[in-house]
Amino acid sequence: MGWAEKHHIKLQFIQLGKPQQNAYIERYNRTVRYDWLAHHLFDSVSDVQDFATRWLWTYNHERPNMALGGITPIQKMALAA
C-alpha cells in the first residue's frame, strides 16, 4: 500500500466474496496458482519473476486455450489482425 501511495496509484478493491467483479484477473490468478505457483519452491523473487516470464510466453504461444477454440492467444491475435 505504501508503494502504491508513493507512486500515486489509487488501489481499488472488489467486495469481499465477489470475485465476479474482477473475473478476468481472478481467473488468471487461479490459472497461475494451479498451473505452477503451487508446484514450485523459489529461492528469490527474481526466480519467481524469471519463471513467470517463461510461463507467460508458453501460455501465450504454445498452450492451447479451450475458450479460444483450442488455439493459443497469439494465434487468436493473428486471426484478428
C-alpha positions in Angstrom: 0.0 0.0 0.0 2.9 2.3 0.8 4.5 1.6 -2.6 1.2 2.4 -4.4 0.8 5.6 -2.5 4.4 6.7 -3.2 3.8 6.1 -6.9 0.4 7.9 -6.8 -1.5 4.8 -7.5 -5.0 4.5 -6.1 -5.9 1.0 -5.0 -9.5 -0.1 -5.5 -10.7 -3.4 -4.1 -13.6 -5.6 -5.0 -16.2 -6.5 -2.5 -15.3 -9.5 -0.3 -16.8 -12.7 -1.7 -17.5 -11.1 -5.1 -14.7 -12.4 -7.4 -17.0 -11.9 -10.4 -16.4 -8.2 -10.1 -12.9 -8.8 -11.3 -13.5 -12.1 -13.2 -10.7 -11.9 -15.7 -8.0 -11.3 -13.1 -9.4 -13.8 -10.7 -9.4 -16.4 -13.5 -5.8 -15.6 -14.4 -4.7 -15.7 -10.8 -6.3 -19.2 -10.4 -4.6 -20.4 -13.6 -1.2 -19.2 -12.3 -1.8 -20.7 -8.8 -2.9 -24.1 -10.1 -0.5 -24.3 -13.1 2.8 -23.5 -11.5 2.9 -21.4 -8.3 1.6 -24.2 -6.0 4.0 -26.7 -7.6 7.4 -24.9 -7.1 9.5 -23.6 -4.4 11.5 -20.5 -5.3 14.7 -19.2 -3.7 14.1 -15.5 -4.6 11.7 -13.0 -6.1 13.9 -12.9 -9.2 13.5 -16.7 -9.6 9.7 -16.2 -9.5 9.9 -13.4 -12.0 12.0 -15.4 -14.4 9.7 -18.4 -14.1 6.6 -16.3 -14.6 8.1 -14.7 -17.7 8.9 -18.0 -19.2 5.5 -19.4 -18.2 3.6 -16.4 -19.7 5.4 -16.9 -23.0 4.5 -20.6 -23.1 0.9 -19.7 -22.1 0.5 -17.2 -24.9 2.5 -19.0 -27.6 2.2 -22.8 -27.0 -0.7 -23.7 -24.7 -4.0 -24.2 -26.5 -6.8 -22.3 -24.9 -10.2 -24.1 -25.0 -12.1 -20.8 -24.6 -10.4 -19.7 -27.9 -11.4 -22.9 -29.8 -8.2 -24.8 -29.0 -5.8 -22.2 -30.3 -3.2 -20.1 -28.5 -3.8 -16.5 -27.7 -1.1 -15.4 -30.1 -2.8 -17.4 -32.9 -6.1 -15.7 -32.0 -4.5 -12.3 -32.3 -3.1 -13.2 -35.7 -6.5 -14.2 -36.9 -8.0 -10.9 -35.7 -5.3 -8.8 -37.5 
